């Protein structure tokens, strides 16, 4: 991903560096993830009226269509759980604003993102292009079914809550890869991580409690 001119960004660049310091105190220790959080201009993905809150660590903000841009601490925590080393192909379920997409693109080789809402998909594509993110593609479709044509994926990130982990996503995860996402009731979910073993079984870990917007689709909630 092309890095923007820090000098031209002024206060926003300083705000991102302060954000990284806050994130490190909150348990985000992967230096590559912290560098990505510093490099991605979250303010460019928000309406001007909300840009003064762009780099508050715990600020999830509305982006229209009943959706939100996740708080930076959530984005960093979920990204860290994928344990990306560089060069991976990552599937993202729920493009939204494109912020999480851009963070993943700064760390992986290729990001395949799926968004079900046409207006958000088009807006995210435009924003990512303007930011110089060249290694991410946004598809319009049912994210709960994944993207079989591009599978297997080295990592899968689900950014909306589902009653349980969609079976197609588990099937599309490569051996040794991680799937991270929120699963549970509509009111409250557990942020879970699944690792696929060579025998086809999965190791399940609980990262914490969370609440996301609904994952709508065949393997999620009904619209």
Secondary structure, DSSP 8 states (H G I E B T S, - for coil): -----HHHHTHHHHHHHHHHHHHHHTT---HHHHHHHHHS-GGGGS-GGGGGGTT-TT--EEEETTEEE--HHHHHHHHHHT---SS-EEEEE--TTSHHHHHHHTTSSEEEEEES-HHHHHHHHHHHHHTT--SEEEEES-GGG--GGG--EEEEEE-SBBSS--HHHHHTEEEEEEEEEEEE-SS-EEEEEEEE-TTS-EEEEEEEEE---B-BSTTSB--
